[in-house]
C-alpha cells in the first residue's frame, strides 16, 4: 500500500483497537506499524491481535511491521494503611525501606533492594511520574531517609524513578524474558526494550532473540542518553521515549535531546521513532491541539523515521481520527520546501564506504534526471536502510524475497516494500522485478526510468556495489546487456 508520505506511523493496539475491522481501518488510514504493549494484555490477547494483523496484511497484500514493547522492570512503592494514601508536605522527613508493613505518613515499603544498594546521600527519587520529589539525606542497605522537596499525595503502588544513579537492575525482568520468548515464537518483527541503561542490556536481549526480531532500544533514562553512542552501536533501532525521559530529566532538556538522537540515528542508518503524548488530547477529542500538531511536525522536520500513537489508538475514542491526523500532518510537512532544505542540510557525507557511495549516487542521479524511483534489491535490508538514510526526493521501492526483511523495513522512512516471488541471483532478474514493482505500484509507467541498486554477489549483507539506470520497458531491458 503506497503512502503519500515518507514518515511512518506507529499505532498501539488495545481495547479500542482489537478487532479485524478496526485494525484494518487503522492500516488503511495510515498505520504502517502496530505496537503490541506487553504491559497490558495476556499472551492469549496478544496472540489474537498478532493473528488479526497478519490477516489484514494478507488481505491487503501490504507488508506490516509488528513491534512488541516489553514492560521492563517496574519500580513501585508498597501499600498504605490508608487506602487513600498520605499527603506529604515540603520539608518533612519520609523513609523508604524494605519493611512490608503498611505505609504511614512517615514511611512506606520500597521492595527493591537494588535501589538501596545504589543510592547515595544527595540522590533524588521521583514518585508518581515526578509529582513527588524526594532527596536522600541518609541511606543504608535497607532504608533511605528522605526530605520532601515537592509535595503531593503518595498512595498504593505508585511508580518510582531514580534519575541520578545507574541501578544494578537487568533491563529484562522475569516477565520480560517470558514475553520475549513468546513474541519471538509468535513472529513479531521488532522488539522494544524498556529500561535500557547500558549496551550490555541490548546485548543480553540479542542473545535471547537469536535473530528472530530486530531490537529497538527505548531511550527513557538519563544514563541511556549519556551512553547513547554505545547503545546505538548495538541496537537495530531507537525509540525516543519522551514520557519517562521527561520525568527523570528537566522537561526543557528533552527537545534538544530528541533532536540530537534523531540525527545520530539517521547518520547510523538506523530507524528512530519519536514517541509519547504526540496527540494525547485525541484520547477524548476528535481534534488535536495546535501544540500537538506542532510537536508531530517537529519530529518529522527533524527526520524521524516514525511517529507513534499510544493511548490515542489503544484506548481512545477516536483512533482512526488520530491516525488520519498524524498522516495529514506528515503530508503537509513533507510538501513544504523548508522540509526538503532541512533534511538535505542535515545529510552526512563523511566516512563513506562503497555502499554509501552507491546509494548517494543513486539519490543524486534520481534527483537530477527524470527518474521516478530508486529500487533496492535487499535480502538483509542493508541497501534499503542506507538508501532511506539519504532521504531522496523520489520514492524508494524495496524488493526482497525474505518476508522478515520486508516487514522490518516497513518501519523505515520512505520505504515501499514489495515481496518478490523468488530469490534473485542475477542482476537482470533484479532489474526486471524492480521495474515491474514500480509500474504495479503506479509510481512509474513503461516510458519512465528507475535507478536500481543491489549487491553482487547476491544475498550477501552489506555488499551494495552496483547501480543501474533502467528503462521500465522490459523489451529494452532484454535488448540491453544487464548480466
Number of C-alpha atoms within 10 A of each C-alpha: 17 16 17 14 20 28 25 27 25 26 31 26 28 23 13 18 23 19 15 16 11 15 24 19 16 23 24 18 19 25 25 25 26 25 24 27 19 20 13 13 13 10 14 9 14 22 16 13 21 22 15 18 23 17 14 20 17 12 10 13 12 20 25 25 25 27 26 28 24 25 20 21 16 13 17 18 23 22 21 22 15 13 11 11 16 19 12 19 17 14 13 14 19 20 22 22 24 18 15 13 14 15 26 19 19 13 21 25 23 25 18 16 14 13 21 20 15 17 23 18 14 15 17 22 21 19 24 19 16 19 13 20 21 25 21 21 16 16 20 14 14 18 21 24 19 25 21 20 18 17 16 18 15 24 23 19 16 15 17 19 20 20 19 18 15 16 18 12 15 16 24 23 15 12 14 21 16 12 21 25 14 15 26 19 12 14 18 23 26 25 27 25 26 25 24 24 27 19 19 15 20 23 15 13 18 18 9 13 19 10 10 19 24 20 24 26 29 28 26 23 27 20 18 22 21 12 13 19 15 14 25 21 13 17 20 21 26 25 27 25 22 24 17 19 22 19 21 21 17 9 12 9 11 18 14 10 15 20 18 13 23 25 19 16 24 25 17 18 21 23 24 28 27 26 20 19 19 25 27 19 17 24 20 14 16 15 15 19 13 9 11 17 17 13 16 23 21 15 23 24 21 19 25 27 28 23 25 28 27 23 23 30 29 22 18 22 18 19 30 24 19 29 26 18 21 26 23 15 17 24 18 12 18 20 11 11 9 12 18 16 11 13 16 15 9 13 14 15 11 8 7 11 10 13 21 20 16 21 29 20 15 27 23 14 16 22 15 8 10 11 21 21 26 31 33 32 30 29 26 19 21 24 28 33 24 24 28 25 26 24 21 23 18 17 24 26 26 31 28 26 18 18 17 20 23 28 23 22 26 24 28 27 26 29 29 24 28 26 19 19 10 10 14 20 12 13 22 16 14 25 28 19 21 28 29 17 23 27 15 11 15 9 18 19 17 14 8 18 22 28 24 25 29 29 22 16 13 18 17 13 15 18 17 27 18 16 19 16 17 21 20 24 17 15 10 11 17 11 8 11 8 14 7
